[in-house]
């Protein structure tokens, strides 16, 4: 696999389909009131940077970064094509987001993900890359269905 990560892509049909799947899956597996997934229109907001990962013409994954303030950002909408999971796509996207966040002058990254088994692979990926659990941040409230994580970059 020759992975190429590009900025943008929110008007591409493959990206739209993957984000729709990501959104609908998160809504369907997460208890009502605990899903914090962004829809396509929210990902187009000016405080969001978005990337798509490609192998040739095949979309392999997506990821986004929401700027919280001058020093902090939040990772959003990380999703890898099901057939590409555990192949390094998620790790490559996460590394790319961290690199871009540093270029933006950010010093901390946060994220929220589910606390239950469905999201265990995501939590493990983030932990492997130095993220540790933290208190809720930026308007989030304590929720037994959420795990909050942070990493200094």
N, C-alpha and C positions, 0 to 999 in steps of 0.2 A: 504494500500500500504506500502510495506517495501522497501524503496529506498536505493540503494547501489551505491555509486559513486566511480568509478575506474579510475585510470590513463590509458590513451591510448585507444586503441580500433579502431584505424584508419584502420585496416585490416579486421575488422568484417563486414560482409555483411549488417547487420542492420544499423550500423553506417554509412557505405558508402552510403546506400540508403537515410538515413535521411539527410546527408550532401549534397547529390545531390539535394534532394528536397529543402533544405534550400537555396542552391546556385541558383537554377533555379527560385525559387519563388522570391528571392530578385532581381535578374536580370530582371524578368518580370514585377515587380510592381514599380521599381525605374527608373526614367528618365535616358536616356543614359548619361554616364559620371558621374553619381552620386552614383553608386553602388560600395561599398568598401568591399564586401563579399569575403572571401578567399575560393579558391577551395581546394580540397583534397590535392594536391601536396604542396600547400603553408602551410597547417596545419601540414605537416610532417617536416617542417624546424626546425633547432635546436633552434631558438629563440621562439618557440611555445611550451607551455604545453597544453595538451588536456585531457579532462575528458569525460566520458560517464556515464549516470545515468540509473540504471536498477531496475526493479521490477521483480524479478525472472529472467526469460530469455527474458523479454520484454524490449527493449530500450525505455526509457521514455524521455531522453533529452541529450543534449551535450553542451559543453562550452569549450572555450579556452582562454589562456592568452598569449599575445605577450609581451615579455620583450622589453621595449623601451631603457632603460638605467639602471644604478645601483639602481635608486630610483623609477622609473615609469614603469607601465605596461598598456597594453590596453586589454580590454575584447573583444573577438572576438567569432563569431559563436555560440552565445547562441541560442538554439532552443529546444522547447519542443514538444513532440508528440501532435498532434492536440487534440486527445481525453483526454489528460492529462492536458490541459491548465487550469489554475486557481485552480490547485490541490496542489500547493506548490513545484512542480518539479523545476520550474525556480528559485524560491526563494532559494531552497536548493542548486542548482548549483551555483548561485551567491554567497551565503554564503561560499560555498566550495572554489570557486576561490579567494575570499577575504582572507580566512584563508591561503590558499597556497601561495598567494602573500606576506602576512606578513612573512611566513616562509622563503621566498626567500629574505627577507630584503627590499621589496618594501614599499614605504610610500604613493604612490598615484596611483590610477587607473583611467584610462580614457576610454571612449568609444565613438563610432560614431554610430548613428542609424538614421533612416529616420525621417523627420520632419512632414510627412503627416499622415492622419488618420490610414492607415494600421499599422503603427508602434506605435500608441498611447498606446496599452497595454505594449509594451516593455518600452517606456518612463516612464509609470506609475510604473512599477516594479522597475526600477532603482531609481526613485524619492523616492519610499517607503523605499529604502535601503540607502538613504542619498546622492545619486548622484545629483549634481546640474549642470545646464547648464554652459558651459565655452566656451572660444574662441577655434577655431581650433588648433590642436596640431600635433606634429610629422609629418610634411609634408602635412597635410590636408589643403585645401583652403576653405575660406568661400563659402558656397553653400546653397541656400534656401531650398534644398531638404534634408539637413543634420541637425541633432541636435547633438552637442558635449556636453558631460557630464564628470564630474570629481568628485572624492571623495578621501579625505585623509583617509588612513587606518592605 
